[in-house]
């Protein structure tokens, strides 16, 4: 039986995806997804790994005769549908519920940014803040806003702040909502179904239980989701250095030409 709270709680438990499943079940899972995508303080929550583990527990919790109904059972029970014990129904319902909370979270983040944004244009400029950054961010979202919102869903930390920034720079609301829905549905689908069917395949083919090796899941997902960002930053730095060298060369050439004209 899933307990709401367990004894011996430690703050490090908040970084463990299985803790949320075992101690809060479906409702805590849905709140975490909402908080991570809609609240400033939610950036540290384990979004990707939590959804991956949720996929493992979507249909059943436990193994063999001791197995209990999975996460979706808690929702179906509210409507008297708990007699439905179907793997695909459980996955699709869980996918829909989590997607709804993720979409709602991004909407709250966008609304927060939109309310805070106008005041930021009146903030005093300093080393850390310049109004041109807001203008640059606005231009970036105008050109790449849809892609930025979708990609941000798959990146820890960034997915918390992307909708807030979109609101700050006043990204078109209809455009934001479209990509918000597309990005969230794709993100939840990939994590839930990957967790469920990878666990199922590994257990049937190799007898390997992912639930007993969650550290592998955490490390693997962190590497997969952050590696593209690291590579892009490295490439960006290389491009920046090349651009600086090119600008220096062009400036030197212009100075030589001007000097020759004066001579």
Legacy VTK file of the C-alpha trace (Angstrom):
# vtk DataFile Version 3.0
C-alpha trace
ASCII
DATASET POLYDATA
POINTS 263 float
0.000 0.000 0.000
1.361 3.376 -0.977
1.767 5.585 2.054
1.328 9.344 1.894
4.350 10.055 4.044
7.085 7.797 5.313
9.168 7.916 8.436
12.843 8.787 8.393
12.450 11.495 5.753
15.644 13.209 4.578
15.902 16.203 2.250
18.007 14.171 -0.168
14.903 12.014 -0.726
13.491 14.865 -2.826
16.086 14.058 -5.465
15.049 10.399 -5.619
12.221 9.765 -8.119
11.107 6.539 -6.473
10.465 8.359 -3.171
7.606 10.338 -4.733
6.023 7.199 -6.158
6.250 5.234 -2.918
5.129 8.026 -0.580
2.729 10.180 -2.548
1.623 8.098 -5.476
-0.178 9.642 -8.434
-1.234 12.892 -6.755
2.249 13.839 -5.591
3.595 12.907 -9.014
1.134 15.272 -10.716
1.956 18.088 -8.309
5.702 17.660 -8.884
5.248 17.873 -12.664
3.166 21.041 -12.241
5.659 22.586 -9.806
8.715 21.805 -11.892
7.239 23.468 -14.971
5.275 26.287 -13.335
7.006 27.454 -10.147
10.397 29.140 -9.682
11.230 26.794 -6.816
10.551 23.657 -8.845
13.780 23.630 -10.832
15.468 21.049 -8.549
12.710 18.428 -8.841
13.507 15.209 -10.770
11.201 15.653 -13.755
12.661 13.326 -16.391
13.632 10.513 -14.061
10.339 10.784 -12.184
8.325 10.301 -15.379
10.568 7.431 -16.455
9.998 5.674 -13.131
6.273 6.505 -13.295
6.142 4.594 -16.560
7.553 1.558 -14.776
4.842 1.793 -12.102
1.991 2.845 -14.403
0.326 -0.584 -14.568
1.646 -2.458 -11.522
3.553 -1.743 -8.349
5.566 -4.736 -7.252
6.079 -8.141 -8.807
4.301 -11.486 -8.761
1.512 -12.276 -6.324
2.409 -9.271 -4.164
1.907 -6.816 -7.025
-0.610 -4.020 -6.510
-2.469 -1.907 -9.095
-0.317 0.835 -10.599
-0.436 4.611 -10.391
-3.409 5.061 -12.709
-5.568 2.935 -10.406
-5.796 5.858 -7.964
-7.463 8.012 -10.625
-9.731 5.336 -12.099
-10.957 4.454 -8.603
-12.458 7.944 -8.251
-14.862 7.171 -11.107
-15.588 3.583 -10.185
-13.435 2.284 -13.033
-10.861 0.543 -10.859
-11.987 -2.827 -12.235
-10.273 -1.906 -15.515
-6.885 -3.568 -15.346
-5.460 -2.896 -18.784
-1.861 -1.984 -19.512
-2.635 0.392 -22.393
-5.487 2.112 -20.559
-3.195 2.744 -17.595
-0.451 4.171 -19.801
-2.724 6.410 -21.849
-4.597 7.763 -18.816
-1.323 8.468 -17.005
0.057 10.135 -20.143
-3.020 12.382 -20.348
-3.001 13.326 -16.650
0.691 14.200 -16.527
0.485 16.102 -19.820
-2.392 18.185 -18.468
-0.421 19.123 -15.335
2.687 19.938 -17.375
0.715 22.148 -19.761
-0.984 23.889 -16.831
2.391 24.410 -15.140
3.842 26.104 -18.214
0.761 28.312 -18.464
1.316 29.481 -14.885
4.997 30.102 -15.627
4.099 32.131 -18.735
1.495 34.144 -16.792
4.029 34.838 -14.018
6.608 36.037 -16.530
4.070 38.228 -18.285
3.122 39.921 -15.005
6.743 40.422 -13.933
8.029 41.343 -17.404
6.744 44.941 -17.746
8.340 45.923 -14.437
11.695 44.496 -15.556
11.921 47.054 -18.374
12.050 49.739 -15.662
14.698 48.018 -13.561
17.975 49.851 -13.135
20.672 48.410 -15.360
23.699 46.827 -13.714
26.387 44.279 -14.455
23.918 41.379 -14.288
20.874 43.004 -15.894
20.576 45.057 -19.078
17.402 45.839 -20.996
19.065 44.733 -24.215
19.031 41.184 -22.849
15.236 41.292 -22.751
15.145 42.668 -26.280
17.513 39.947 -27.488
15.438 37.297 -25.742
12.312 38.727 -27.372
13.908 38.498 -30.821
15.102 34.948 -30.088
11.624 33.783 -29.114
10.103 35.503 -32.124
12.418 33.537 -34.411
12.819 30.280 -32.502
10.154 30.450 -29.799
8.307 27.296 -30.803
11.440 25.188 -30.983
12.764 26.708 -27.774
9.613 25.793 -25.835
9.590 22.216 -27.162
13.311 21.551 -26.636
13.194 23.104 -23.149
10.785 20.361 -22.060
13.571 17.811 -22.370
16.214 19.846 -20.501
16.423 19.896 -16.682
16.346 23.353 -15.069
15.717 25.052 -18.435
12.142 23.735 -18.660
11.347 25.540 -15.407
12.436 28.959 -16.650
11.617 28.754 -20.383
7.884 29.578 -19.993
8.677 32.356 -17.516
11.109 33.965 -19.965
8.577 33.515 -22.772
6.089 35.492 -20.687
8.642 38.162 -19.799
9.477 38.840 -23.458
5.758 38.745 -24.341
5.880 35.832 -26.725
2.591 35.509 -28.616
0.205 33.617 -26.333
-1.425 31.477 -29.028
1.988 30.501 -30.390
3.207 29.699 -26.881
0.169 27.556 -26.104
0.497 25.530 -29.300
4.132 24.646 -28.690
3.474 24.237 -24.982
0.951 21.473 -25.719
3.093 19.823 -28.420
6.238 19.896 -26.285
4.569 18.607 -23.143
2.704 15.771 -24.841
5.896 14.647 -26.607
7.998 14.896 -23.442
5.585 12.911 -21.271
5.005 10.293 -23.977
8.719 9.668 -24.489
9.487 9.323 -20.776
6.418 7.313 -19.707
6.463 4.814 -22.560
10.267 4.497 -22.567
10.272 3.669 -18.849
7.431 1.174 -19.097
8.526 -0.778 -22.143
12.260 -0.672 -21.437
11.595 -2.186 -18.002
9.302 -4.771 -19.541
11.825 -5.741 -22.233
14.820 -5.933 -19.886
12.897 -8.070 -17.389
11.598 -10.536 -19.989
14.850 -10.776 -21.968
17.569 -10.498 -19.329
15.831 -10.601 -15.942
17.231 -7.104 -15.283
15.033 -4.997 -12.985
15.503 -1.258 -13.515
13.775 -0.537 -10.203
16.779 -2.040 -8.420
19.216 0.095 -10.405
17.661 3.557 -10.364
21.084 5.198 -10.224
21.616 3.947 -13.785
18.368 5.615 -14.866
19.301 8.913 -13.218
22.821 9.027 -14.645
21.677 7.901 -18.091
18.874 10.451 -18.404
21.021 13.306 -17.069
23.725 12.505 -19.623
21.252 12.176 -22.510
19.417 15.405 -21.712
22.426 17.597 -20.891
24.954 16.377 -23.463
23.325 18.239 -26.406
23.379 21.478 -24.391
27.045 21.032 -23.469
27.956 20.322 -27.101
26.032 23.379 -28.264
27.782 25.575 -25.688
31.182 24.232 -26.761
30.357 24.823 -30.433
29.012 28.268 -29.563
32.253 29.157 -27.785
34.271 27.972 -30.780
32.105 30.061 -33.102
32.468 33.077 -30.807
36.248 32.764 -30.835
36.255 32.432 -34.626
33.992 35.461 -34.939
36.259 37.526 -32.684
39.324 36.539 -34.702
37.538 37.385 -37.942
36.393 40.751 -36.607
39.934 41.536 -35.432
41.319 40.654 -38.855
38.723 42.779 -40.632
39.409 45.705 -38.318
43.146 45.366 -38.902
42.570 45.283 -42.670
40.401 48.403 -42.498
43.101 50.233 -40.537
45.717 49.267 -43.118
43.488 50.491 -45.972
42.804 53.797 -44.225
46.486 54.285 -43.481
47.349 53.650 -47.148
44.753 56.216 -48.215
46.253 58.806 -45.876
49.735 58.096 -47.254
LINES 1 264
263 0 1 2 3 4 5 6 7 8 9 10 11 12 13 14 15 16 17 18 19 20 21 22 23 24 25 26 27 28 29 30 31 32 33 34 35 36 37 38 39 40 41 42 43 44 45 46 47 48 49 50 51 52 53 54 55 56 57 58 59 60 61 62 63 64 65 66 67 68 69 70 71 72 73 74 75 76 77 78 79 80 81 82 83 84 85 86 87 88 89 90 91 92 93 94 95 96 97 98 99 100 101 102 103 104 105 106 107 108 109 110 111 112 113 114 115 116 117 118 119 120 121 122 123 124 125 126 127 128 129 130 131 132 133 134 135 136 137 138 139 140 141 142 143 144 145 146 147 148 149 150 151 152 153 154 155 156 157 158 159 160 161 162 163 164 165 166 167 168 169 170 171 172 173 174 175 176 177 178 179 180 181 182 183 184 185 186 187 188 189 190 191 192 193 194 195 196 197 198 199 200 201 202 203 204 205 206 207 208 209 210 211 212 213 214 215 216 217 218 219 220 221 222 223 224 225 226 227 228 229 230 231 232 233 234 235 236 237 238 239 240 241 242 243 244 245 246 247 248 249 250 251 252 253 254 255 256 257 258 259 260 261 262
